[in-house]
Amino acid sequence: MTHSMTEFAGGNTYGEYGGRYVPETLIPALDELEAGWQAARVDADFWREFDELGRTYSGRPTPLTLAERFAPGRRIYLKREDLLHTGAHKLNNAVGQVLLARRLGKQRIVAETGAGQHGVAAATVCARFGIDCVVFMGEEDMRRQQPNVERMGLLGAEVRPVTIGKRTLKEATSEAIRDWITYVDSTYYLIGSAVGPAPYPEIVKGFQTVIGQEAREQILTAEGRLPDAVLACVGGGSNAIGMFAGFVEDADVALIGVEAAEAASTGSGRTAILHGSRSSVLADEWGQILDAHSISAGLDYPGVGPEHALLRDQSRAVYLPCTDEEALAAFRRLTATEGIIPALEPAHALARVGDIDGDLLLVCLSGRGDKDLAEALRALSGLDPTP
């Protein structure tokens, strides 16, 4: 697929959300990034390289799969980002941002990761281009996602454990930002989701929009019409914003984001500042950030990308909660009925399929479940064994 050079034009604010809330020392770096991004996004050569790497290295386009047994009587298509190299949608963004970092002359990458897939993607692309990579990861997430920790090490990345707070994604992000502040002249911060200070939400969406573009063309080819609804899991929200981008102008297509019930920042958050951006955040009345929880390390985050907050306010997208138990049941059901082991993150979206009106649904299967097997099997051992 060839990208249009104009479709990524956006803004650094989304209604009352977005913006930059960062220390003074980071403003020059963000100005440099903004200028580099604005130049890159209208550069045909930049997008040709991005598309070529997508085809020859990442494995794009990813297919649609009709899940015939998962929900009998309905047509449920899965957008198979789990089949992308490294096993999740995160590679799209990592490829794009490393190309941008190289354009800016940076030779050191710092990243945060929760589920480990963004860390693996960053480490993979850095290995491909010979760039130093440091990944911050909470100790609790390192325990839950040990296979990805080992993959990052094998790829040559330095994984730095984060031992403060809940030792999950929020704390890892904070530590990555601290490192960036310290080494801002030489370092590019490769943020993993559509969050953070401007222009990061726009940049990440720009590289993830390929998901929705492909899915729209593929569903029209397969069914001759658009789906009744598009579903995606939402933590920070990069797979969802990329998927929604292909359908947001189609008023008859419902956009459904599914959050972890105890990390539902869009469904039950309030306007606050987190990691350099104003968005819908789990926070108290004083703006202090509250703890989030999910069995899925990738959804265990108390904020969401600013565009999701705006889509909610505009009633263009609806955000539903999903419990750990419901996600585990969907994880087991897709495995047993389709022979596809999903990551726990998209299992949340799969769990809500039965609650959505319409005969034709499209779900972003944002990643595969290899990384979650130990955690899921441990949790499933206490549940009813019937799929």
Buried (B, 14 or more C-beta within 10 A) or exposed (E): EEBEBEEBEBEBBBBEBBBBBBEEEBEEBBEBBBEBBEEBBEEEEBBEBBBEBBEEBBBBBBEBBEBEEBBEEBBBBBBBBBBBBBBBBBBBBBBBBBBBBBBBEBBBBBBBBBBBBBBBBBBBBBBBBEBBBBBBBBBBBBEBBBBBBEBBEEBBBEBBBBEEBBBBBBBBBBBBBEBBBEEBEEBBBBBBBBBBBBBBBBBBBBBBBBBBBBBBBBBEEBBEEBBBBBBBBBBBBBBBBBBBBBBBEEEEBBBBBBBBBBBBBBBBBEBBBBBBBBBBBBBEEEEEBBEBBBBBBBBBBBBBBBBBBBBBBEEBBBBBBBBBBBBBBBBBBBBEBBEBBBBBBBBBBBBBBEEBEBEBBBBBBBBBBBBBEBBBEEBBEEEEEEE
